[in-house]
């Protein structure tokens, strides 16, 4: 697997405190410049919806990962994807004076991330082309003009299963999402359910793959405060998890809100809640080590799916190892 020596060229986190300005440019601080194709931002200090904006749909088009509502158009929240950052607007969900915020930003890159836009046709076993270049590890699909959930495919669950990004339920078995057909390095398959393939409806799909800077997989909890170690092959900048055998929220941790171990700042993709502080895990040079025995991250014998992106590779192509936190 080719090593991406600087993951900040394709993924970066950013945090800021709102100032109430009508427009505000935010510059990333990674080693490389990054013009994102997807920005996902969340208010930390107050209850507010998760906001997802991408370069395919346009800067005024927003979907909320915690809701099953249709796409909305709002010209006040987000202005542009810049050569090394973003320009935001104003309001409580993005730039209210004194509130704190974070944003997760991805650039399309082979094996790491791809955005696919398609129009449904209502047919069974419909194949959709993509440009990820590898079999997707995670796919998140949203129908844009009607109130529909966000079905999620995870390779550890397989194409007979699904979970909802906007929900907290256990993984379910349901053929009409993925037609019981595993995606390939060039296509994924949707079936007849309206959440993935309503006739003439527009859809957006976010595809994530495994690479030297990204990992989509699963782990099993051990119920101990000396918890499971999860090998990713890199020092994480971002981890998102979901317990799949029972009712439990999704969670996101990152290296900006928690710059040192223990990583303990949680946000919720499926909820509008403000940020929580709970002992959770350590980011280490080649993965993450769980430090909590609670069910949200480490129930004994329970399966969890996760998606992680790198701050640094474990070892660069020139042999430089990642530094411990």
C-alpha positions in Angstrom: 0.0 0.0 0.0 1.5 3.4 -1.0 2.2 5.6 2.0 0.6 9.1 2.1 3.4 10.9 3.9 1.3 13.9 4.8 -2.4 13.1 5.5 -3.2 16.8 6.1 -3.2 17.1 2.3 -6.5 15.2 2.3 -8.0 15.5 5.8 -7.9 18.2 8.5 -9.8 19.2 11.6 -10.3 22.8 12.6 -11.7 24.4 15.8 -12.8 28.0 16.3 -14.7 30.4 18.6 -17.6 32.3 17.0 -17.3 36.1 16.5 -20.7 36.9 14.9 -19.2 38.1 11.7 -21.3 37.9 8.5 -18.5 36.1 6.7 -15.3 34.7 8.2 -12.3 32.9 6.5 -10.8 30.0 8.5 -7.4 28.8 7.5 -6.2 25.3 8.2 -2.9 24.7 10.1 -1.7 21.4 8.6 1.6 20.7 6.9 -0.1 20.9 3.5 -2.7 23.2 2.0 -6.1 21.6 1.7 -9.1 22.7 -0.4 -11.9 20.4 0.9 -14.7 18.8 -1.0 -16.6 18.0 2.1 -16.9 20.0 5.3 -18.9 18.6 8.3 -19.2 21.1 11.1 -20.8 21.1 14.5 -21.3 23.6 17.4 -19.5 22.3 20.5 -20.8 24.5 23.2 -24.5 24.4 22.4 -27.1 22.1 21.0 -27.2 22.5 17.2 -27.5 20.2 14.1 -24.6 18.7 12.3 -24.1 20.5 9.0 -22.6 18.7 5.9 -21.7 20.7 2.8 -19.9 19.4 -0.2 -18.5 20.8 -3.5 -20.7 18.6 -5.7 -24.1 19.9 -4.3 -22.7 23.4 -3.8 -21.9 25.7 -0.8 -25.5 26.7 -0.1 -26.8 23.1 0.1 -26.9 21.5 3.5 -27.8 18.1 4.9 -27.9 17.3 8.7 -26.5 14.0 9.7 -28.7 13.9 12.8 -32.0 14.3 11.0 -33.9 12.5 8.2 -35.1 15.8 6.6 -34.5 16.8 3.0 -31.6 19.0 1.9 -32.0 22.7 2.7 -30.7 25.7 0.9 -29.2 28.4 3.1 -26.8 31.1 1.8 -25.9 32.4 5.2 -24.0 29.5 6.8 -21.2 28.7 4.4 -19.5 30.8 1.6 -16.7 28.9 0.0 -14.1 26.1 -0.1 -10.8 27.9 -0.2 -7.3 26.9 -1.3 -6.4 26.2 2.4 -9.5 26.5 4.4 -13.2 27.5 4.3 -15.2 30.7 4.6 -18.2 30.4 6.9 -21.2 32.7 7.4 -23.0 33.5 10.7 -25.6 32.2 13.0 -25.8 29.8 15.9 -24.8 26.7 14.1 -21.6 28.1 12.7 -20.4 31.5 14.1 -22.4 32.9 17.0 -20.3 35.2 19.1 -18.7 33.2 22.0 -19.8 29.8 21.0 -17.2 27.1 20.1 -17.2 25.0 16.9 -15.3 22.3 15.1 -15.1 21.2 11.4 -13.9 18.0 9.8 -12.7 18.5 6.2 -12.0 15.9 3.5 -10.5 16.3 0.0 -11.4 13.7 -2.7 -8.5 11.3 -3.1 -8.2 7.8 -4.5 -8.6 5.1 -1.8 -9.5 7.7 0.8 -12.7 9.6 -0.1 -15.1 10.0 -3.0 -18.4 11.9 -3.5 -21.0 10.4 -5.9 -24.1 12.2 -7.1 -26.8 10.1 -8.9 -30.5 10.1 -9.8 -32.6 7.1 -8.6 -34.5 5.0 -11.1 -36.4 2.7 -8.7 -35.0 -0.4 -10.2 -33.7 -3.5 -8.3 -29.9 -4.2 -8.4 -29.0 -0.8 -9.7 -25.2 -0.3 -10.0 -23.7 3.1 -9.5 -20.1 4.0 -10.7 -17.6 5.5 -8.3 -14.0 6.7 -8.4 -12.7 5.6 -5.1 -10.5 3.0 -6.8 -10.9 0.4 -4.0 -13.8 -1.4 -2.5 -15.5 1.1 -0.1 -15.2 0.4 3.6 -18.0 2.9 4.4 -20.8 4.3 2.3 -23.2 7.0 3.5 -26.2 7.7 1.2 -28.8 10.6 1.5 -31.8 11.2 -0.6 -32.0 15.0 -1.1 -35.6 16.0 -1.8 -37.6 14.0 0.6 -37.4 13.2 4.3 -35.3 10.0 4.3 -32.7 8.5 6.7 -29.0 8.1 6.0 -28.4 4.4 5.4 -24.7 3.4 6.1 -22.9 0.4 4.6 -19.8 -0.8 6.6 -17.7 -3.6 5.1 -17.4 -5.3 8.5 -21.2 -5.6 8.6 -21.5 -6.6 4.9 -24.1 -5.8 2.3 -27.0 -7.6 4.0 -26.8 -5.1 6.9 -27.3 -1.4 7.5 -27.1 1.2 10.2 -28.5 4.7 10.1 -26.2 7.7 10.6 -29.1 9.8 11.9 -30.2 7.0 14.4 -28.9 5.1 17.4 -30.4 1.7 16.6 -28.5 -1.6 16.2 -27.5 -2.9 12.8 -30.4 -4.3 10.9 -30.8 -6.8 8.0 -32.5 -5.4 4.9 -32.1 -6.4 1.3 -33.7 -3.3 -0.4 -30.7 -1.0 0.5 -27.6 -2.7 -0.9 -29.3 -5.7 -2.8 -27.2 -8.0 -0.7 -24.4 -7.2 -3.1 -20.9 -6.1 -2.0 -19.5 -3.0 -3.6 -16.4 -3.3 -5.8 -13.5 -1.0 -6.7 -15.6 0.7 -9.4 -19.4 0.3 -8.5 -21.8 -0.1 -5.6 -25.3 -1.5 -5.8 -28.6 -0.1 -4.5 -32.0 -1.7 -4.6 -35.5 -0.4 -4.5 -35.8 1.4 -1.1 -36.6 5.1 -1.4 -33.7 6.0 0.9 -31.3 4.8 -1.8 -33.1 4.6 -5.2 -36.5 6.5 -5.5 -37.3 7.0 -9.2 -36.1 10.4 -10.4 -34.9 11.5 -6.9 -31.4 13.0 -6.5 -28.9 11.4 -4.1 -25.5 12.1 -2.7 -23.2 9.3 -1.5 -20.0 9.7 0.5 -17.6 6.8 0.0 -14.6 6.1 2.3 -11.9 3.5 1.7 -8.9 1.9 3.4 -5.5 3.4 2.7 -2.3 4.4 4.6 -4.3 7.3 6.1 -7.8 5.9 6.4 -9.4 2.8 8.0 -13.0 1.6 8.0 -13.3 -1.5 10.1 -14.6 -2.9 13.4 -13.5 -4.0 16.9 -14.9 -6.0 19.8 -15.2 -4.5 23.3 -13.6 -6.2 26.3 -15.4 -4.5 29.1 -12.2 -3.3 30.8 -10.9 0.1 31.5 -7.7 -1.4 30.1 -9.6 -1.6 26.8 -9.1 -3.0 23.4 -6.3 -1.7 21.2 -7.4 -1.1 17.6 -4.6 -1.1 15.0 -5.1 1.4 12.2 -1.5 1.6 10.9 -1.3 5.4 11.6 -1.7 8.0 14.4 -5.4 9.1 14.2 -6.6 12.6 13.8 -10.3 11.5 13.8 -12.2 8.4 15.0 -16.0 7.8 14.6 -17.6 4.7 16.2 -21.0 3.0 16.6 -22.0 0.0 18.7 -23.9 -2.3 16.4 -25.6 -4.9 18.6 -27.9 -2.5 20.6 -29.2 1.1 21.0 -26.2 3.5 21.2 -25.3 6.9 19.7 -22.5 7.5 17.2 -19.5 9.3 18.6 -16.6 11.4 17.1 -13.3 12.2 18.7 -10.5 14.2 17.1 -7.0 15.6 17.7 -7.9 19.3 17.8 -10.6 19.1 20.5 -8.4 16.7 22.4 -4.8 17.6 21.6 -3.4 15.3 24.3 -4.3 11.9 25.7 -6.7 10.9 27.1 -8.9 11.8 24.2 -12.2 12.7 25.9 -14.2 15.2 23.9 -17.2 13.5 22.2 -19.6 14.8 19.6 -22.6 13.0 18.2 -23.3 12.6 14.4 -26.8 11.4 15.2 -27.6 14.1 17.7 -27.7 17.9 18.1 -26.3 17.7 21.6 -23.4 19.8 22.8 -20.0 18.3 23.3 -19.5 15.8 26.2 -16.4 15.1 28.2 -15.9 11.4 28.9 -12.8 9.4 29.4 -12.6 7.5 26.1 -9.4 6.5 24.4 -5.8 7.3 23.5 -4.5 8.2 20.1 -1.2 6.3 19.7 1.3 6.1 16.8 -0.3 3.1 15.1 -4.0 3.1 16.3 -6.1 3.9 19.3 -6.3 2.3 22.7 -9.6 2.3 24.6 -9.5 3.6 28.2 -13.2 3.2 29.2 -15.4 0.2 30.0 -18.7 1.8 29.3 -21.1 0.6 26.6 -20.7 3.6 24.3 -17.2 2.4 23.4 -16.3 -0.9 25.1 -19.0 -3.3 26.3 -17.7 -6.8 26.8 -18.2 -8.9 23.7 -20.0 -6.1 21.8 -19.1 -5.3 18.2 -18.4 -1.7 17.1 -17.7 -0.3 13.7 -15.4 2.7 13.2 -13.9 5.0 10.7 -10.5 6.7 11.3 -8.3 9.2 9.5 -4.6 9.9 10.1 -2.7 12.7 11.5 0.6 10.9 10.6 1.5 7.6 9.1 3.0 5.1 11.5 6.2 5.3 9.4 6.7 7.6 6.4 8.0 6.4 3.1 11.4 7.7 4.1 11.3 5.8 7.4 10.4 8.6 9.8 8.1 7.2 12.6 5.1 8.9 14.0 5.8 10.7 17.4 3.8 9.7 20.5 1.3 12.3 21.9 
